Amino acid sequence: MNLLFNLVAVQPIHSAKFHGGGSYGEVIFWALVKRLYGKLAEPVGEPAELAEVADASLSLFCAYDSRKYLDPAILDACKTQNIPLFDISEKTPQQIIDENQIDTFYTPLYSLEKKWAIDVKDFVFTWHGVRALEMQYSWAGVGFAKKLGQKFEALVRYRESWKKYFYKPKYQDLARRMAESLTSGPEGRKVRTITVSEHSRASIKAFFPELMDLEIPVFYSPMTEYEPEGFLPPGVAAKKYFLLTSGARWEKNNLRAARAFDELVGMYESQGKSFDYKMVITGATNARAYLRHLKHKDRFVLLGYVESKELEFLHKNAYAFVFPSLNEGFGYPPVQSMRYGVPVAASGTTSIPEVCGDAVLYFDPYSVSEIKNRLVQLLDARIYADFAQRAPKRYAQVHARQAEDLEKAVDFILKR
C-alpha cells in the first residue's frame, strides 16, 4: 500500500494555530509511524530515531504546506525516517498521487477546498461532524473576529443561504461518492470514513439520509498527553482561577462565559463579600472583543496562544474549567481538565454529554444566567468536592477507550 497522509489538516486553519482536528491528526500520524517502524518516534519535540521498517507492505508519504506552521517533531520524523514529504505549494495533491502511484489517501480532517477533491482508489477520511450545517448564524461572530478576512468569513459562515448553496452541495457530493462506493465492487473507487462520537455519526446520517445504511465506525478521538510545565501568569494563583480555552474562536462561545463570570464578580461586590478568583482565557488574540463587554476587566487574564505543556499546566492548576462551546464533534478540553481532578462546567449540547458523562455540570450555552448559576454551584464546597471526585474517574474511562480506538482507527485506515 502506498499511503498519502494529509498533514495540511494538522496545520493552522481559520483563526486557530492549534485546533482539535489538528491535534487528532498528529496522534494518528504518530500511530501510523509506530505501525510502520515498530516504534513511536517521540511526538513532543525530541529527535526521532531511525528505525527499521516493521511493515514492508506499507509505504508512507506525506503532504504539507510549507507556508504554514508544522510541528518541528513531525518534520524531523519525516526527514529521519525517510518519509517522502511533498509541498502542496509546489504540486497539487492530485499530482502527488499520480506521480507516486498512491492508492490510498487519508486525511484526518475533511476539506471542502476544490484541490482536495481528488481521484484515488481508496479515499479515507475522518468526519468529525457537520458543524457547518448544525451551527446557528449570529452577527456576534463578525464583531468577535479580529482580522478583515476573519470578519468576512464570520459574515457568511453559518448563514442559511451559505449552507444551502455552498456547504450542503459540497457535502452532498461527498455523500454521493460514499453511497456509490457501496456498490462499486472490490476494484472500484472507495470512499471510507470514520467518525469520533455517536453524536457525529447520527448528525451525518440525519443530514444525509442516503448514508443511513452505511457503516460508519465510531472511534473516540485520541489525544496526546503532555506533562504540565510552565508558570502561572502574574497575579494569578493556583486554584484561584476559572479557565477558558480557544479564546479567538467565536463558536467556542467564551464571551458568554466571560460575561457570566463578570456578573458573578459584580454579585459578590454588591453584597460586600470577598471574591478573589480570576478568569484566565487562552488563545484570546482578540482581547478587545472581550474587554468592551466586561465591567470588571481587572479580573480577566487574556493570554495569546500557549504551548501544549503550558496549557496542561493551566488545566492542572485551575479551580475549575468552563467549556461553553456551541458545537463539538468530540471535545478534548474537558477531558484534559478531568485528568487532574479539576471540576468542569460545560455546554450540554452536541457530543459533550456523550464524552463527559455525569462528571460535569451542564448548562444551556446560550444562557449567560445559567452559566453563572453553574459557577455559583462550583463555589459550593460540597458540590465542588463531588465533581472533583467524578472527574478523574471519567477521564480514566474515556482515556482507556481512546487508546483502544486509536489502534482500531489505524487498522481501518490500513484496511487491516
N, C-alpha and C positions, 0 to 999 in steps of 0.2 A: 504493500500500500504506500502510495506517495500522498502524504497528508499536508495540506497547506493550512497553517494556523493563522488566523487574522489577529495580529497583535494591535492593529489600529483600534480595535474595540477596547483595549485596556488603556489607551491614551486619552488625554483630556477631551471632553465633549462639552458643548454649550459653555456655561459659565463655571464648570466644575473641573478642577485639575484632577481630583480624585472622585470616583463615583462607584456605586455599588456594583454595577455591571463590570467596571474595570477591575475591581478587587476580585470579583468572581473569576474573571478571565485569567488573572495572574495565577490563581490557585490551580485552575485547570491546566494552564501551561506547565507549571512545575510538576503536576501529577503525570502529565504526558512525558516530560523529560525523565522522570523517575521510571516510568514504564519502559521507555526506550533504552535507557542506560543502566537500569537496575539499581539506581541510587538517586537520591534527590539532591540536586545542586541547591545550596543554601539560598533561599529566596529573600534574605534580608540584608544583602549588601556584601557578603563575604565572597571572595573569588570562587568561581565554580571550578571543580576539579575534573579533569578529563577522565571519562570512564568508558570502558569497552561497551559496545552495543550489546544489549541484552536481548533485543528482539530484532533480528535481522530482516524480518518481513515488513518492517515499518521504516520509512524514510520521512523525516520531519522537515518541513520547510516553513518559513515564517514571512509574513508581510507586515510592514510597519510604515509610518510616515515620519521621515526624518525632520520635518518641520515642527513636530510636536514632541513634548517630553515623553520619554520612555524610561522606565526603571533601569538604572545602570546595571543592576544584577542580571536582568534579562538580556541586555546587550552583551554582557560578559559571558553569560552561559552560551549564547548563540555562537560567539566567537570561539570560546574554548572547546565547546562540544562539536564544533564544525557543522553547526546547523545553518544552512543557507538562509540569508536574511535579505529580502528584497524590499526596495523602497518604492512605494506607490506614487511618489512624486516623479519617478523616472519611468516606471512601467505600470500599466493598468493591471488590476487583479486578473483580468482575462488573459492578458499577455503572459503573466507569470504562470498561470495554469497551463496554457497551451505550450509554452516553451519548455516546461519541466515535466510534462506527462503526468500532471496532477490528476488523480482520480477521486480524491476526497478533499472537500473544503470544509473547514469548521470555523465558525465564528461564535464567540461567547456572547455576543450582543448583535442582534439583527439590525442592519442599517437599511433605511429606505432610499439611500442615495443610489442614483442610476448606475454608478460604476460597480456597485456590488451585486447587481442583477446579472450574475454570471452563469455560464453554462458549464456544468461539470457533472460527471457521472453520479457522484454522491454528495449532495449539498446538505450539511448538517449544521444545526444552529440551536442555541438556547433561546427560547422565547420566554422572556421574563414577565410578560404580561402585555396588556393593551392600554397602558396609561393614556396614550394619545387619544383613545376613544372613550375612556371612562371618565376622565377629568372634566370638571365643570369650568367654563370660562370665567375669568374675573379681570376687571380692569386693574385691580390691585397689582397684578403681575407686572404691568407696564411701569408703574411708579417704583416697584421694587427693584427692577433691573437697573444696572449701573451704566453700561455702555450702550451706544446707539444701536448696534446690531442686536444686543440682547433685548432692548426695548421693542424693536421691530418684531423679533421672534415672539415676545410676550403678547404683542398686539394681535397677532394672528393665531398663535398656537391655542388649541382647545376651543376655538370658535366652531360653532356647529357647521358653518359653511366650509371651514378648513378641513374639518373631519370628513364631511361629505364628499368634497371634491379632491382632496389630497390624500389624507391618511387612509380612509376606507378603501379607495381603489387600489392603493399600493398593497395594503394587507390582503385585499380580496384576490389580487393576482397571486400573492404568495399562497393563500389558502387553496386557490385553484390548482396550483402546481403540486401542492401536497396531496390534494384529493386525487389528482391524476396519477400520482406515483403509486397509489394503492393498487392500480390495475395495469401498471406498466410492465409487469413481468420481471424476471430476475436480471435481464440485460438492459432494462430501460433506465431512464434517468430517475433518481430517487431524491426526494426532499424529506429529510427526517428531522424531528425536533424533540427536545426535552424541555421541561419547564421546572420551576423552583418551588412551587407551592400548589396546593389544591385550589386555592383561590384563583391563581393564574390559569390553571388548566380549565376551570369552569368558565372563566371570562372568555378565554379563547373560543371555546365551543359555543358559548352564548352569543358572541358576536358573529361567529362563522359556523352556522349550523351544518354546512357541508362537511365539517370535520367531526361531527358527532360520533361517527363510527371509527375515527382514527385513534389508535393507541398513542397517547402522549404520556410517557413516563414522568413521574414527579420525583426529582432528586433534590433534596434540600440544598440550598445554596451554601457552598463551603466558604470558609474564611481562614485567613492566615492569623495565627495567634502570635502577636508581638508581645515581648516583655516590656512592661512600662518603664520608661526612662524620661527624665526631664525635671521640670520645676514648675511651680505654680506662678502665675502672673503676679506682679507686685500688688499688694493689698488684698490678695485672695488667700484665705486659709483653708486647709484641708477640712473636708466635711462641712464647709460653710458656704457652699455654692450649689446652685442648680445648674445643670449642664444642658446645653443645646448644641447640635452639630449641623453641618451643611448650611451655614447661615446665608449663603448667597443664592440659594435656590428657593424661589417662591413656593413651589409645590410642597416643600418641606414644612411650610406653614409656621415658621418660627416666630413671625411677628405677632400672631395671636397669643402664643405662649408668653412672649415678652410683655405684651400688654397685660396679660393675666398676672404676671409677677409684679408688674408696675402697680397694678391695683392692690395687690397683696401688701406691698410696702406701704401704700397710702392708707390702707385699712389699719395697719398697726400704728402708724403715726397718728391717725385720727383719735386713737384711744390712748395715746401717750405711752405705748408699750415698746419695749426694746425689740429690735429685729435686726440681727447682724448678718443676714445672709445676702449673697450677691447672686447674679446670674451671669454665667460665662457662655458666650456664643462663639463657636469656632467657624472659620470659613466666612466670617462676616466682612467681606471686602466692600460691601455696600453699607457702611456704617450709618450714613445719613438717612437711609430708608428706615432704619430703626429709630434713631435718636429723635427725629422730628415728631414721632408719635408717643414719646415717653416723657413723663414728668420727672422721674427720679433717675436722671441719667447717670449719677454717680454710683448707682447700684448695678450697673451693667458693664461688663468687661468684654469688649468686642475684639476678637482675635482674627487674624488672617488665617491662611492655611497652615496647619500644623502637621508635622511628620507623624507617621503611624505610631511610633513608640511614645511620642509626646501625647498623642491623642489617647493612647491606652492609659497613660499616667493621669490624664484629666478624668477619664472614666473612673479609674480606681479611687480617686480622692474626692469625687463629688459626693455631696449629701444625697442627691437624687438626680436621676436622668429624666428629661422630659422629651417625648417623641411625638410631636403633633402632626406628623406627616398626613397629607391628604390622600396619598396613593402609594402603595408599595407592592412590588412583586414578591418580595420576601421581607427584607428589613433587618439589616445587620445590627445597627446601633444599640437597640435594647439588649440584644444578646451580649454585646461587648460589656455593657454595664453589669448585667446579671452575673457575669463571670466573677465579679468582685463582691457580690452580695450587695450591690447598690440598688435600692428600690427604684422602680420605674413607674412613671405615669405616661400613658400612651394613647394615641388615637385608636378608637375601637372600630377601625374600618379596614377594608381590603384584606391583605394577608396577615396583618399584625396580630389579631387574636389567635390565629392558627399557630403562629410561631411562638407567641409569648404565653399562651395558655392562661392559667389562672394566677400567674406570677406577677401581674402588673395591675395597676389601677387604670381603667379605661375612661375615656371621655369623648364627647362629641367634638371633633376637631374644628368645627365651625362656631363653637360657642366659647367665647372668652370667659364667661361666668362659670361654665362647667370646668374649664381648665383650672381656673382659680380655686374652685371647690376641691379639686383633687390635690392641689398644692397645699391647701389647708389641711386635708386629711393626712398628707405625708408629714406634716408638722406635729401630728398626734403621735406620741411615743409608742403607744400600743399598736397602732396601725403600721407605723414605720417598722417596728421590730418584726411584725408578721411578714411583711413583704421583703424585708431583708433576709429572712429565712427561706422564703419561697424562691428567691432569685437564683441562688447557686444550684438549687435542685433542678429548676427548669433549664438552666444553662447546661447542666450535665446531660440532660435528656436530648436537647437539641444538638449539642456537640457530638454526642455518640452517633446520632443519625447522620449528621453532616459527614463524619468520617466514613461511615458505611456507604452513603450515597455517592461520595466522591469517586470511589472505586467503580461503582455501577455506572456513573456518568462516563468515565473513561472507557469502560467496556462498551458502552453504547456507541460512543464516537468511533471506536475501532471495530465495531461490529463483532465483538467477542461474545 
